[in-house]
Amino acid sequence: MEVEKLRVGKGRTRKSSDAEEWIKEYYELEATIKDSSELEIAKANLTGLIDGWLSALNKPSTKAAPKDANKTQTETPSWNPSKIRWEQVEGAKGPYEKSEDANSLDFKAMLKDLQNHNGKLTRDGNFFWVFQNGTTVGRKKRNPTANKIQ
């Protein structure tokens, strides 16, 4: 079977804390798959994006700025990607690296940092994201000016 398109949709319904009404949020993404062997990667990427959007619903909205709003990217993260074992993979959008190095303290710190950034961030010219399984991380080179943490 040759798969050419993949559509992923997810939603969440929750009760508003201050009212009797329910809040329904649903997202759907579609991707064109050029190589059917990349189906699982595309699914994980699309699902990860949607999960990030849906997880924002769980965060309480406040009008006050968060305590760490003044933190800048000059903070040194507690993890070093060069100390993590990475595997080269060819994806639908080109090459990237992935890791499941659960025995590494740097990997565990990176995974926690990613969870604090809705499963994705850009650091030192690399884009990092968490796969749907929650234990695999991917990274891909971005342009040299992409040094911000999202």
N, C-alpha and C positions, 0 to 999 in steps of 0.2 A: 504494500500500500504506500503510495507516494503522498505525503502531506505537503501542501503548498502554503496553507495559511493556518495560523493558530490564533484562536480567540480565547482569552482568559477573562473571566468575570468573577468578582467577589463582592460581597456586601456585608453590612452589619446593621443591625437594628438595636437601638438602646433607648431606654426611657430617660427623658430629660429629668434632671435632679430637682428642678424647681417647678415643674409643671406636670400635668397629667398626659402630655402628649409624648409620642414616640418619635425618635429621630431615625430616619432611614437613609443610609449612605450606600451607594453602589457605584463601582467603577468597572469598566470593561476596556480592555486593550486588545488590539489585533496586530499580528506581525506576519510578514511574508517570510516563509522558510525556504531558503534556496537549497539547503542540503538537509534531508530528513534525519540525518544522524545528529543534527544540532537541535532536534525537537526538545529534548529535556532541558538543555541550556536555555533555550528561548523561553520555555515554560517557567523555569526558575527565575529568570530575569523579570518577566512580566509579573509573575506572582509576587516577587520581592518588591517591585514598585508599588503594586496595589496594597500589599501589606503595610508598607510604609505610610501610605496615605490613610489607610484605615486606622493604624495605630495612633495617628494624630487625633483621632476622635476620643481616645481614652484619656488624653491629657486635659486636665482642667484648664479652661481658658480664664486667664486673669488679666486685669488691666495693668497691674503693676509689672514692672520689668523683672525678669528672673534675677536671682542673686548673681549668677555668673554672666550676665549680659555684657559686662565690661571686659570679659576675657577676650584675648586676641589670639591669633594663630601663632604668636611667638611662644606660647606655652609649649614646653617639650612634652610630647606624649610619652607614656610609660612603656611604649613598645617600639621595637626596631624591626622593620620589615626584612632587613638583610639577615636577621637571625632566625628567620622562619623558612622552612623548607617549602619551596614552590615548585609546581609541576607545570610545564608548558602545555597548553591546550590550544587547538585551533577551533574557533567559534564561528558562528554565522557572520559576525561582523569583524572577523579577523582574529589574530592571535591574542591570547591573554594567558595569565597564570592563575592557578588555583591552589589552595592549600587546605589540608585537614589536619595540620600538625598539632593535634590536641595535647601532646606531651610538652609543648613549648610554652614557657611562661609568657613569652612575647606574643605568641598566638592568642593565648587566653586574654591578655590585656587588650590586644587589637580587637578581638571579638566583642569584648565589653564596651570598648570605645565605639565600635560600629553600632552596637545596640543603642547606645546613648545618642546616636545620630540617625535614628530611623533606618539602620541597616546599610547606610552608604555614606562615604565621605571622600574628599579629594585631599591628598597630602603629598607634598614633594613631587608633584607632577604625575602622580598615580591616582587613579580612581579605584577605590575599594568598595566591595559590596558583599553582603551576606546572601548565600543561596537560601532557598526555601527551607531546606532541612535544618537550618540554623547552626550547622557545624562546619560548613564549607564556606571559604571566603575566596572571592575572585579579585584580581587586580589587573588593571590595564593602564598602559602609559597614556597620559593626556598631554596636551600641549604644555611647553615649559612654563607658561605664565599661569597655569592653573595650580596655585599654591594655597587656595583657601580651603577651609574646612566647612563643609555644608551642614 
